[in-house]
Amino acid sequence: MIGIEIFSGAGGMSVGATMAGVKIKFAVELDTYAANTYSFNHPNTITLQQDIRKFRSIPFKTKERTILFGGPPCQGFSLSNQRTRNLTNENNWLFQEYIRVAKLWRPDWVVLENVSGLLLTENGYFLELIVKKIRSLGYHVTYQLLDASAYGVPQKRQRLFIIGSLDYSGFVFPKPKSKRISVHEAISDLPKLQNGSLEHELPYKKTPISSFSKSLRGSQKSVTNNYVTRNSDIVIERYKHIPQGGNWQSIPSKLLKNYKDYTRCHGGIYHRLNLHEPSVVIGNYRKNMLIHPTQDRGLSVREAARLQSFPDWFQFKGYLTHQQQQVGNAVPPMLAKAVFEKIVNSK
């Protein structure tokens, strides 16, 4: 199966698609740093760093089955974004570029991924419109909300997948797995780090304790992207008061005096991960002050990437804030792999 990814970001979906046997010819991504990360990790794919609105032609032909996939910008659909979850946000309409490319290429399959908020934004208006437009191109369409933690990802993260096929009307989404992977299984073998660590490459701390961490390590002898945001002394002092699974509510009020009204903080602020459960959502984990389960510091880029199920050979490029954003925005590769395997095996 031959694929093209648009709105690719760093390439989490492409990693999963490749694991499932898809050969990706082209990827299109506007952000320079994400495009650099994509091209570094997918050397056999032509990466076009450009606005999707300028993408005008498919420069190859193939007799193999084809698939178009990608996730149009989703910030406007996020459940935490009440200000621009509406019809007037221009970014909410970029899905039309996805529809345009699908019409231009007419692949056998289309996969459009987005946040769960797409189900609710404008009372489902955008979801209904996307499905209607894909069906108007002749595709059989189905969609489902999937929890990444049910598909081999050590993270509770819900993503909406819209699947369309020209010739196959019986697509069934992959069944959830019964076993959930914990934070401990995912990151316990990674290096012990300090607040503000800027170590690019380090040896592993110990042998992997789970099949998950073993599979992501592969044949790697060392691990990269061991970067941690340097937090101030007062922030580190706040971390010390928070137990696993706890959040800002465990911090003494005397340490929160710089907040205008700290009682209005949402539950995801200053959350310390629980070793024995899957992680909470790895989104903007730097801004949310997501805390390592046993060390008083933020998560490293590699730890966050592990919780997203990126393999250790995958390296993130750009400044630290860009790497953190790329990890947080990505589709978990193992979740994508489960979906693509079902598509590849559909007859």
N, C-alpha and C positions, 0 to 999 in steps of 0.2 A: 504494500500500500504506500502511495506517494502522498506526502503532506505539505501544506503551507500553513504557517502560523502567522496571524496578524494580531496586533496589540500584544506582542509576545512577552514584554517585560524581560526579565532575566532569563526566562526559558524553563520554568518549572513544568509547564504542560508538555513542552518538547522533550524533556527528560523522560517523563512518563510515557509519552508516545513512542519514543525510541526504544524504551524497555519492552514495549509491546510489539515491536517489529516494524513500526512506521519509519520510512525513509523521508526525512524532511528536506525538501529542496530549497525553500525560501522562508525567511522570517522577516517581518516588518515591525519596526519599533521606533518611535519618535525620540525617546529619551536617549541621549548620548551615552550615559554611563551604563544603563541597562543594555543597550545595544552592544557595547563593548564586552560586557559580561557574557551576553549571548554568543557573540562571535568567537570569543576565546574558548568557550566550552562546547561549541558545535562547529568545529572547523570544517566539516563537510557540508555545512549549510550556508548558502549565500544570505548574509544578513544585510538588509536594507535599512539604514538609519534615516528614516524620512516620515513625513506626514502621510498617513494612510490615504488621505484625500488626493494625493498625487500619484497613487498606485494605479496604473492604467492598463497594464497588460500582463498576461501570464506567459513568460518567455520560454516555455518548454511544452512539449507534448509527450504523452505517455499512454501506453495501452494497459498499464496497471490500474488497479482501483485507486481512487483519489479521495483525499479528505482535507477539508478546510477547517481550521479550528482557531480559537482565540477568545480572549475576554475583553470586550470593550471597557473603557474606564468605568469604574464602579463606585467611585466616591459619592457620586450623586444619588446612588441607590442604597447607601449604607444606612442601617438602622440607627446609627449614632449621629447621622447627619440630617438633622431636622430642617436646617436652613435651606438647603438646595435640593431636597427630595421632591422635586416638582417638575412641571412641564417647561419651565422657563430656563432651566439649567442647560446650556448648550451641550455640555459633555454628556448629558443624558440621551442625546440624540445620535451619538457617534455609532451606535449599533447599526445605523442605516448604511454606514460604510462597509460593515460586515456583510449586510444583505447585498450591497452593490457588487462586492467582490465575488460573492456566491453566485450571483446572476451572471457575472462576467466569465467565470471559470466553469460553472456547473459541475462541481465535484460530485462523486458518488455519495459522500457523506459530509455533513456539516456538524460541528460541535461548538456551541456557544456557551461559555461559562460565565457566571457572575455571582454576586453576593445574594444572600437570602432575601435582602431587602427589595429585590426586584419583584418579588411576589406581592409586596404590599404597597410599593410606591404608586401614588395616584390610584389607589384601590385596584392595583394589578393592571393598570392601563398599558404600561410599557411591555409587560410580559405578554399580554394578549395581542398587542400590535406586532411584536417580534414573531410570535408563533404564526400569526396570520400571514405576515409577509413571507416567511420561509415556506409555508404551505402553498402560497400563491406561485412559488417557483416550481412546484411539482413534488415537494418532499413530503414523506410521511414523517410527522413530528411527534415526539414525546418529550416530556421533561420531568425532572425529579430533583428534590433537595437531598443531597447526600452529606452525611457527617463523616469527615475525614477519619475520625478515630475508629470508625467501623471498617476501614479499609487499609489498615496497616500503618496509619500515621499517628504518632504519639501526641495528638492535639485535637481538642474539641473544636472543630471548625466546620461550619456548614457552608456548602457551595451549591449553587443551582446549575444543573447541566441541562441544556436544551439540545436534543439530538435529532437530526434529520437525515433521512435516507431516500434516495430516488427510487430504489427498486425493492427495498426491504421494509415491510410494515410490521414485523414482529419483534422489534428490538425490546429487550428486557434488561433493565439495569442490573449491575452485579449485586449479588446478595451480600449483606453485611457479614463480617466475621464476628465470631463470638468473643474472641480474645482481644482485649484492648492493651496497647503498649504504654507503659508508664514512663514518666520523665526519667526515673532511675535507670530503666532499661535503655533509654535513648542516649543519655549524655554522661553516664558515670565514668566512662573510660577516657573522657576528654581531659586535656591538661587543666591543672589547678591554676587559676589566674588571679591577678590583683585588679583592683579598681583602676581603670584607665590603661589596661594592658594594650600595648601596640605591637605584640609579637605576631609576625606573619605566620611563621612556620615553627612548630614545636613537636616533640615526640609525644606519643600517647601516654596517658598516666598509667594505664594498666590494660590487660587484655580485655576484650569485650565480654560482657556478662550475658548478652542476649543474642539471639539470632538476628534481631533487628540491627543492633550496632555492628555486629560482625559483617552483615551484608553491606552496610553503608561504608565500612572501612575498606572492604575488598582487599587488595594487595598493598594498600598504602602503608608506609612505614612511619609517616609523620602527617600532621594535619595543619591546614592553613586557616587564615581568617580568624585568628585568635585575638580579635579586637574588641575592647570593652570601652564604653563611654566613661570618661572620668567624671564622676559625680563629686560634688562638694562635700566637705566634712559633715555638714548638717544633714545632708541627704543620707550619707552612710550611717550617721547616728540614728536616723529614723528607721533604716533597714533593720537595725539590731533589735528592734522591739516587735518585729512582725514574725509570727510563727508560720510554718508551712500551711498554705491554704488561706492565710489571713491577708488583710489589706490595710489601707490607711487608718482604719478604725482602731487598730492596735497601737497607733502612735500616740504618745502623750501630747495633749493639747499644747503644752508649752513649746513643743518642737514644730508646731504648725502655725506660729504667729504671723508668718509672712503671707499666709493665705487670707484673702479678704473674708471668705466664709468657707472654711474647710469642710463644714458639714454637708456641703453641696457636692463634694467629690463623688464620682461614680465608683462602683465597686471594683472596677478594673485598675484603679490607681493604686500604686504601691502594693501590688499583689505578689506574694512570694509563692512560687510554684510548689506543689505538693509532689514529693518524690514518688509516691505510690499511685498516682493517677496520671492520666494524660494531661498535657498542658492546657491551659486556657488559650484563647486565640492569640497567635503570634501576629499581631497587626503592627501598629506603631509602638513597638515594645520599648523603644527608648523614651518616647514622650510619656508613656504610661508608667514608666519606672518599674517594669517587670523585673522581679528579683530572683536571683539564683536560689535554688531550694536550700542549700547548706552554706553558701558563702555570702557575705554581706557586700554584694555588688550587683550590677546589672548583668544581663546575659551577653555573652560574646556573640559575634556574628555566626561563628561555627555552631555554637549551641542552639541558636535560633534556627539555623539551617537544618540541624539534625531534627529538631522538633517539627520542621516542615517536611522532613524525609528526603532532603537533598543528600546524595552520596558525597563522600568526603573528597572525591577527586574534583568536584565542582568548586570553582573558585569565583568569588565575587570581586568585581573591579570598581574603582572609583574611590572617592573619599568615604570615610566611615559612615557619615549620615546617608550617603547614596547606597552603600552596601546594606545598611539596616533597612532602608526603604525597599530595596529590591527583594530582600528576604521576606519582609512583612507582606508585600503585595503579591507574592508568588502563589500559584496554584500548587498545592503539595504534590510532588511527583508521583508518590505511591497511590494517591487518589486518582490522578490522571491515568496512571498505568492500569488500574482496575477497569476504568471506563473504556480505554482504548483496546484492551484485550477482548472485551465483549464485542466491540465493533469489528476488530480484525477477524474474529472467529465467527461472525455472523455471515450466513450464506444467503 
